């Protein structure tokens, strides 16, 4: 099928307006995740007593679903993205409330609902919608004083953060709060408010350290651990030296056999051991390219809410990748955060597909309404002017 610019079908309009480079980068990332799941997942499945390719098959299934979601969301208009964000955030927050009351408890946390035999994490799907709504509210707060946009944004932020803390999920709270704080600054809102938010964030971290033993253990272990006391972190870091520049070869790594989260939190270390530091740098480059490409497109966007939403989604996507990789190389304490489209995890992949789809939808080329307005061929002459001219004659 050959498309032309005279084609008025919806698919043709999408094809000629979507950012093909950004779309290709997302597709490459999803395909890379499928390939890398073959390296990390079979050993974990066998250790858990599951069929060898159990996690691989799940990853392929969710990669296919994520691709469909990504493309479908990218067809939306900016107003459609905003409506989707509103619905998605509302439903996800309600589901998070249900998680706290009835959700499954795993490793001392309640973050999942069971749907048709699959564990579903509502907080993941809340993130892209939350970012778009915060961008819209902050943009309104910056230009309109007659609308209580800033109080609404603070309420939304506080509600989402409180539900995350009650699960508890400190890592995701830090991620969404850092993204929202960045949006506050990019919107040009008062610096005094940013300082208050920073102070509130510091108090929140202190509260988490004092009240959640796992947070205290991870932070203390990160700053005061003895050599080889932090087994997962030390083993992940060791995989980089063992892999060298080009890796030990596909299937030759050992980290996936000893770490329980090798297919999720520590898959970047698996890549380093089997494919080498060069492969890790290529993967890092893809993430960096997606973020920089998105920010570049945001810079040319004239509508402040859309520009801020693009920036927020790019920051959310990039920060999640950066945190995961920083944990793997020992720069941050363990966070339990997935590497976008690379780590196993159905809820995470679907949420990231929504994030990527929103980015593609908002960065599509749209006509500038003001530039499309053509000047009149003849100047408009009022009736009074015509009668006045006639009277002078």
N, C-alpha and C positions, 0 to 999 in steps of 0.2 A: 504494500500500500504506500503510495507516494502522496505526501502532504504538500499543499501549496498555501501561500498566504491568502489566497482568495477563498479558501475553505472556511466556512463559518461554523463548522461543528465544534462542540465543546472541547473535544480532544485536541483538535488542531489549534484552537486558541490557547489551550494549556501548553502544548508543545512549543509554540513559538514565543511564549512569554516566560516559561520557567527557566531558571538558571541551570543550563545543562552541565556546567562544570561542577556546581555544588551537588547536583543530583548524582553525577558520576562518582563523586567522592563518597557519598553515602552508600551507594550500591557497592563500591569497592570495599568499604568497611564491613558491610553485612556479609559479603562473600568471603572476606578474610576471616571473619568470625566463624563461619561454617568450617573452613579449612582448619583453623586452629583448634576447634572443638575436637577434631579427630586426634589431636596431639594430647590434650589435657583430660578429656572426659572418660575414655575407656578404663583407665586405671582406677579412677575414683569410683566408677560404677561397680567394678569387680570387687573393690574393697568393701563396698556397701552391700554386696550380695545381690546386685541387680544384673540384668543382661548387659553384656559388654558394651553395646552401642545404645544403651538406654538414654543417656544424656545427649549423645550425638543426634539421635532421632528427634528428641525434644527440641534441640537447638535448631535443627533443620525445619521442623514444623513452625516454631515461633519466628524463625527468620523469614519464612514464606509469608506468614500472617503479618509480620512487621512490614514487609515490603508492600503488601496490599494496603495496609493502614497508611503508610507513608505517602503512597501515591494518591490515595483517596483524599487525605487531608490537604495535600498540596493543591487540589482543585479548588479549594475554598477561596472566597474573597476575603479581604481584611475584616469586613463585618461578620462574615461567616466564621472566621477564626475566633473572633471575640465572643460570639454566641457559643461556639463549641467550648471555649475556655470557661465560660460561665456555667454551662451545664456540667462539664467534666469536673470542675472544682466543687460544685455543690454536691454532686453525687458522691465524689470521692471523700469529702469531709463527713458526709453522713455514714459512709461505709467505714471510715476510720473510727467513728463513734461506736459502731457495731463491733469493730475489732476489739476495742477496749473492753466491751461487755461480754462478748461471746467468742472472740477469736482464739485461734490455736496458739498455745504457748510453746515456743521453741527457744531453747537456750536462755530462759529467763525473760523473754520478751514476747509481747503480743502484737504481731504486725500482719498476720495473715488471716484471710477468710478462705474457707474451703468451698469451691464451686465445681461441681461435677467431678470431684476427685482431684482437682488441681488447686494448689495453694496460690492465692491471689493477694497481692500487697497493694491496697488502695492508695497508700501514700505516694507510690511511684507515679500513678496516673494523675494525682493532684498537682504535681510539680509544674508541668508545662502550662496548665491552665492558670495556676497561681501566678506564674511569672507574667503572662499576658495581661491578667487582670491588674496586677500591681503596676505594670507599665502604663496601662490606661488611666488608672487612678492617679498615679504620680504626675502624669502629663496634664490631667485636668487640674490637679492641685497647683501646678506651676503657672497656669494661665487664668484660672477662674477662682475667684474668692467667694462667689455666691453658691458654690457647690461644696458640700462637706466631703470632698474626695480624700483628703489626707486622713481625717479620722476613720473613714471607711477602710482605707488601706491599712492603717495601724490595727484596726479590729480584725481584719482578714489575716494579717500577718500573725497577730497574737493567737488567734484561734488555731491556725495551722500549726504554729510552733508548739502550742500547749498540747494539742493532740499527739504530736510527734514525741514530746517529752513523756507523755503518759504511757507510751507504748513499752519501754522507752526506746527512742532512736535518735541519739545525740548527733551522730554523723550526718543524717539527713537534715536535722535542725540547723546545723552549722552550714550546710550547703545552701539551703533555701534562704537562710538569713544573710549569708554573704552575698548571694545574688540580689536579694531585695535591697540590701544596703548599697550595692553598686548602682542599682536602678535609681535609688533616692539621689545619689550624687550626680548621676548622668542627667536627671531631670532638672537639675539646677535649683533644688529646694534649699532652704536655709542651712548653713553649715552648723548652726547651733543644734538643730534637730539631729544632724548626723552624729554630733558628739554625744547627744543623749542616747541615741540608738547604740552607739559603740559602748557606752557605759552599761546599758542594759544587757548587751551581749556578753560583756565581761562578767557581770553579775550572774547571768545565766550559766556560763561555763563554770564559775565557782560553785554554783548550786549543784550542777551535775556532778562535779568532782566530789563534793561533800556527801551527796545522797545516793549515788549509783556506784556500788562497789566495782563493777566491771570497767567503768570509766576511770576510776581511781587506779585500778590495777594496771590498765593500759598506759595511762600517763606516767605513773611511777615506774613501770617497766621500761618505758621509752627513755626516760631521763636518767634512771638510776640502775638499770639492769647491768648485771655482770656479763662478761663474755659468754656466749652460748646459753645464757639463761632464757632469752627470748627465742625459743626454738623456731617458730614460724618465720619471724622477721630475719633471724640469722640465716636460716636455710634459704629463704628467698634471695637474700643478698649474695649468698654463696653461689647461687645458680648463675649469676652474672659473670663471676670470675671463671666458673667451670665451663660456661658456654663460649667464652671468648668472643671474638669478632663474628665468627660464622657458625657457631653452635656445634653441638655434638652430633647433630643429625636428627631427622624426624624419628620419633619413637625411642630415642636413646637417652632421654632425660630420666632423672630419678626423683625429682622434687614432687612430681604428680603422684608418686607412690607413697609419700610420707606425709604430705600435707592434706588435711581433710577438705580445704577450700581451694585446691589447685585449679579447679575448673571455673571458679568465680572470682574471689578476692585476689588470688595470686596467679592468675593466668598469665600476667605480664612476665612473671619470673619463669614460667614454663616456656614462654616464647624465647626468653633470653638464653635458657639452657639448651634448647633444641635447635633454635634458628640463629642465635647469636645477637650480639649488641647491635649489629647493623640492621637486623630485622626490627628490633625495638625502636631504633631511630627512624626507620621508615614508617612504622606505626605512629610514632609520636608526630612525625611530619604530616601524616594524613589528618590527625586531630587538629594540629596547629593550622593547617590549610583551611579546614572547615570553619574554624573560629575566625581566622583573619579574613576569609572570603565573605563570611556573613557580616562582619563588622564593616568591611569595605562597602558592601551593598547598603548597609544601614546609613553610611555616611552620605550617600546620594539620595536618601529618602527625605522628601520634604515634609511629610506628615509626622509631627512629633510622636503621637501614640504608636504609630507603626514603627518608626525608627527605634523608639525605646523598647518595644516588644522584641524586635530583631536582636538588639544588643543584649537584652535579658536572656533570651533563649540561647544565644551564642555563649554567654558567660556561664549559664547553667550547664550546658553541654561540655564546655571546655573545663570547667572546674571539677566536674565529676570525673572526667578522664585524668586530670592532673592529680587529684587526690588519690585515685587508685594507683597510679604509677609512682607517686611519691611514697606511698606505703610500701610498695614492692622494693624500692631502693633504699628504704630505711630513713626517709626524710620526715615521715609522719608516723604517729602511732596507728595501729590497726583501726580501720573505720568500718569495715564490712560494706564497702561500696563497690559496685560492679564497674568494669571497664566497658564503656558504651559499645554495644553490638558485638563485643568480643567475648565477654563473660557469659556463662550460662545464666538463665533466669528469665522466665516468661513475662512476668509483670514488668520487669525492668526493660526488656526489649520492646514491648508494646508501648510503654511510656516514652521511650527514646524515639520510637517511630512517630509518635504524635509530635514530639518536639521537632524532629527533622522535617516532618510534613508541614508544620506551622512555619518553620524557617523558609521552606521552599515556597509556601503560599504567600508569605509576606514579602519575599524578595522578588516575586514575579514582576516583570516590566508592566507598568500600567501607564496609560496616557495621562499627561498633565492637563487637567481640565482647563486651567488658565491659559495654557499655551494653545489649546485647541480652539479657543474662542476667536473667531475671525472678526476683523474690523468691518464695520458696515461699509458697503460700497458708496452710499450717499449719506451725508450727515442728516440727522433727524431734525426737521424744522417744525416747531410747534405751530398750532393754529393761530395763536396770538401774534406770532412773528409774521405769518402770512398776511393777516388782516392789517397789521401795522404797515407792512410794505405797500399793500394796496392803497391804504389811505394816503400815504405820502405821494403816491402818483396822482 
